[in-house]
Amino acid sequence: MSDFATLTDVVAISGADYTSAEQDRINTILPLICDTLRLEANKVGKDLDEMAGDASYASVLKLVTCDVVIRAILADRKSVV
């Protein structure tokens, strides 16, 4: 099982610059987010890894994963200010 998105995807989709610490955090939380999505889908009888074999599903999974990561990083930035 691979992650549905990468650091490169997050940067490309967000268009933001991330500090080294934020990049480390992104790399840490990506697999956690993907596993969470898998578990939630499993509750309704869906296998996201199987579904990701379809390019359309893979794109949506990438976008959803990136969105969750971006929100987490933005929340961290706001809590620091």
N, C-alpha and C positions, 0 to 999 in steps of 0.2 A: 504494500500500500504506500503510495506516495502522497505528498501533500497536493492539494488542489490548486495551490498558488505558491509563488516564490517571492523572495524579497524583490527581485527584479520586477515581477508583476505588480507588487504593491506600489513601488516607486513609479512605474509607468502609468498605472491607473490613477494614482493620487496626484501626480505631477509635483509632489513635494520633495524637499530635501530633508533627509533624516540624519541626525547626529549618529556617531558611532554607537553610542549607548542605545539609541532608538533602534538602530539596525540589529543590534544584538537581541533586543527585546522582541523585535519582529520575528527573527529567526527562532526564538524560543517559543513564542506563542502560536506560530503557524501550525505546527503539528497538533497542538492542543485544540485549536479551533477546528481543524479538520476532523479530529477524533470526536469532538462534540457533535459536529454535523452528522457524522456517521452514526453515532449512537441515537440521535434524535430521529434520523431517517429509519433506522432499524426498528424503532418503536412502532412505526406504521408499515413495517414489512418491506422497506425499500433498501436496496444495496447501492449506495452512492458510487462505490468503486466500479460496479458493473455498469451503472448508468453513465458514468464518466467516459465510457467507451464511445459514446455518441458525442460528436463535436459540439452540438448545441448544449447538451447537459454539462459538458466539460467547461464551456465558456461561462455558463451561469454559476457553476460551482466556484470557478476562479473569481468571478465578480463578487459573489456573496462572501467568500473567504476574505478577499481584499477589503471589502466594506467593513467587516467586523474588526480586522486588524487596524484599519485606519481610524475607526471610532475609538478603539482602545488607546491608540497612540495620542489622539487628540484629547481624550479624557485625561491622560497623564500630563499632557502639556498644560491643560487648564488647571489641574490640581497643583501644579508647581507655581503658577503665577499668583 
